[in-house]
Amino acid sequence: MEKKEVRAWVKKIIAAMPLEEQALESEKKCKKFLQSPAYKECDLLLSYMAMKNECDPLKINLTSLADNKKLALPRVREKSSFMDFYTISNKKELSLQLQEGLWGIREPFENKEHLFECDASFFQKKICVIVPGLAFTKEGGRLGRGKGFYDIYLASLLEKARLCNASVTLLGFCFDCQILQSIPLSGQDIRMDYVL
């Protein structure tokens, strides 16, 4: 199947999942990640706010703030395929630091002071990125929604991390039904280190 066909097929499968099942599976995945070395050892967590019918990492986000970990969430740049991550304060309620963005996704307010940049201050630090997608393989292949936001951002992040000797772990985060035996991939598709 072509990417477009796989995307349409997976969207139908997820849409057929009852909301209670989505919530339970999201909870289970969050719990598993929070017990993992990837979470316990990371200095910075780049996560996301779920859109409808997407595995929801909210519990991870809230726990990381309670654990005094550095958390950053994405904000899409208007009329582009680019996004930036902004750090979130643990001194203020999460919902008060977000606004509705494109496709109804909650995003951080644009604030240059909170813009995350992987620079020399991250020398030898550990960064963990929780990456959404429409489909994954157990081997780390990822199929996004087709706009390229994550492929563009992750390519840049990995290069900057290499230059400042930071370690980056990419974690594909999805429902079990989104893990397929194979998916069509192209050269610019970035592989995950783990898929949960």
C-alpha positions as CSV (number, residue, x, y, z in Angstrom):
1,M,0.0,0.0,0.0
2,E,1.1,3.6,-0.6
3,K,1.5,6.0,2.3
4,K,-1.9,7.7,1.6
5,E,-3.7,4.3,1.7
6,V,-2.0,3.3,4.9
7,R,-2.9,6.6,6.5
8,A,-6.6,6.3,5.5
9,W,-6.8,2.6,6.7
10,V,-5.2,3.4,10.1
11,K,-7.4,6.4,10.7
12,K,-10.5,4.2,10.2
13,I,-9.2,1.6,12.7
14,I,-8.5,4.3,15.4
15,A,-11.8,6.0,14.8
16,A,-13.5,2.7,15.5
17,M,-11.9,2.4,18.9
18,P,-14.2,3.3,21.7
19,L,-13.1,6.4,23.6
20,E,-12.9,4.4,26.9
21,E,-10.5,2.0,25.2
22,Q,-8.4,4.9,23.9
23,A,-8.2,6.4,27.4
24,L,-7.3,3.0,29.0
25,E,-4.6,2.3,26.5
26,S,-3.2,5.8,26.8
27,E,-3.0,5.4,30.5
28,K,-1.3,2.0,30.2
29,K,1.3,3.4,27.8
30,C,2.0,6.4,30.0
31,K,2.5,4.2,33.0
32,K,4.9,1.9,31.1
33,F,7.0,4.9,29.9
34,L,7.1,6.5,33.3
35,Q,8.7,3.4,34.8
36,S,11.3,3.2,32.0
37,P,15.0,4.2,32.2
38,A,14.4,6.5,29.2
39,Y,12.1,8.6,31.4
40,K,14.0,8.3,34.7
41,E,17.3,9.2,33.1
42,C,16.3,12.1,30.8
43,D,17.1,15.7,31.6
44,L,14.6,17.1,29.1
45,L,11.3,15.6,27.8
46,L,9.9,16.8,24.5
47,S,6.3,15.6,24.4
48,Y,3.1,16.7,22.8
49,M,-0.6,17.4,23.5
50,A,-2.9,14.8,21.8
51,M,-5.4,15.6,19.1
52,K,-8.6,13.6,18.7
53,N,-8.1,9.8,18.3
54,E,-4.4,10.0,19.3
55,C,-2.6,8.2,22.1
56,D,-2.6,10.7,24.9
57,P,0.7,11.4,26.9
58,L,-1.0,13.9,29.3
59,K,-0.2,11.8,32.3
60,I,3.5,11.8,31.3
61,N,3.4,15.6,30.8
62,L,1.8,16.2,34.2
63,T,4.1,13.7,36.0
64,S,7.2,15.2,34.5
65,L,6.2,18.6,35.8
66,A,5.5,17.1,39.2
67,D,8.9,15.4,39.1
68,N,10.7,18.7,38.3
69,K,11.8,17.5,34.9
70,K,12.2,20.0,32.1
71,L,9.2,19.6,29.7
72,A,8.7,21.2,26.3
73,L,5.7,21.0,24.0
74,P,5.4,21.8,20.3
75,R,3.8,24.8,18.6
76,V,3.3,24.8,14.8
77,R,4.5,27.8,12.8
78,E,1.6,29.2,10.8
79,K,1.5,28.4,7.1
80,S,4.6,26.2,7.2
81,S,5.8,22.6,7.9
82,F,7.9,23.8,10.8
83,M,7.3,23.7,14.6
84,D,9.2,24.8,17.7
85,F,9.1,23.4,21.2
86,Y,8.5,25.7,24.2
87,T,9.4,24.8,27.8
88,I,6.5,24.6,30.3
89,S,6.7,25.9,33.9
90,N,5.9,23.6,36.8
91,K,4.9,26.6,38.8
92,K,1.8,27.3,36.8
93,E,-1.1,25.0,35.9
94,L,-0.5,23.3,32.5
95,S,-3.8,24.4,31.0
96,L,-3.0,28.0,31.7
97,Q,0.1,27.8,29.5
98,L,-1.7,26.4,26.5
99,Q,-4.0,27.8,23.8
100,E,-5.9,26.1,20.9
101,G,-3.8,25.9,17.8
102,L,-4.1,24.3,14.4
103,W,-6.5,21.3,14.2
104,G,-7.7,22.0,17.7
105,I,-4.4,20.9,19.3
106,R,-3.4,22.6,22.5
107,E,-0.1,24.4,22.1
108,P,2.1,26.6,24.3
109,F,1.9,30.3,23.8
110,E,4.6,31.8,21.6
111,N,7.2,33.2,24.0
112,K,10.9,33.7,23.0
113,E,12.0,33.3,26.6
114,H,10.6,29.7,26.7
115,L,11.7,28.6,23.2
116,F,13.8,25.4,23.5
117,E,17.1,25.4,21.6
118,C,19.5,22.4,21.7
119,D,22.7,24.3,22.3
120,A,25.9,24.0,24.4
121,S,23.9,24.1,27.6
122,F,22.8,20.6,26.7
123,F,26.3,19.2,26.6
124,Q,26.2,15.6,27.6
125,K,22.5,15.9,28.6
126,K,19.9,13.3,27.8
127,I,16.8,14.3,25.8
128,C,13.8,12.0,25.3
129,V,11.3,12.8,22.5
130,I,7.8,11.3,22.6
131,V,6.8,11.2,19.0
132,P,3.2,10.8,17.7
133,G,2.5,9.2,14.4
134,L,-0.2,7.4,12.4
135,A,1.6,4.1,12.1
136,F,4.9,2.5,13.4
137,T,6.7,-0.7,13.0
138,K,8.3,-2.5,15.9
139,E,11.7,-1.8,14.4
140,G,11.1,2.0,14.7
141,G,9.7,2.9,11.3
142,R,7.3,5.8,11.5
143,L,4.5,7.1,9.2
144,G,3.3,10.6,10.1
145,R,0.3,12.5,8.9
146,G,2.1,13.8,5.8
147,K,3.0,17.4,6.6
148,G,6.6,16.6,7.7
149,F,6.6,18.5,11.0
150,Y,8.3,15.9,13.0
151,D,10.7,14.7,10.3
152,I,11.9,18.3,9.8
153,Y,12.2,19.0,13.5
154,L,13.8,15.8,14.5
155,A,16.4,16.0,11.7
156,S,17.4,19.4,13.0
157,L,17.4,18.4,16.6
158,L,19.5,15.3,16.0
159,E,22.1,17.4,14.1
160,K,22.2,20.0,16.9
161,A,22.4,17.3,19.6
162,R,25.4,15.7,17.8
163,L,27.2,19.0,17.7
164,C,26.7,19.6,21.4
165,N,27.2,15.9,22.4
166,A,23.7,15.5,23.8
167,S,22.0,12.1,23.7
168,V,18.5,11.9,22.1
169,T,16.1,9.0,22.4
170,L,13.1,8.9,20.1
171,L,10.1,7.1,21.4
172,G,7.2,6.4,19.0
173,F,4.0,6.6,21.1
174,C,0.8,5.1,19.8
175,F,-2.1,2.6,20.2
176,D,-1.2,-1.1,19.7
177,C,-3.4,-1.1,16.5
178,Q,-1.0,1.5,15.0
179,I,2.0,-0.9,15.1
180,L,2.1,-2.6,11.7
181,Q,4.4,-5.3,10.3
182,S,5.6,-2.9,7.6
183,I,4.9,0.6,6.3
184,P,6.1,2.5,3.2
185,L,9.1,4.6,4.2
186,S,11.2,7.1,2.3
187,G,14.8,8.3,2.9
188,Q,13.8,11.4,5.0
189,D,11.6,9.4,7.4
190,I,13.4,9.3,10.8
191,R,13.4,6.0,12.7
192,M,12.5,5.8,16.3
193,D,14.7,4.2,18.9
194,Y,11.7,2.5,20.6
195,V,8.0,2.2,19.9
196,L,5.6,1.9,22.8
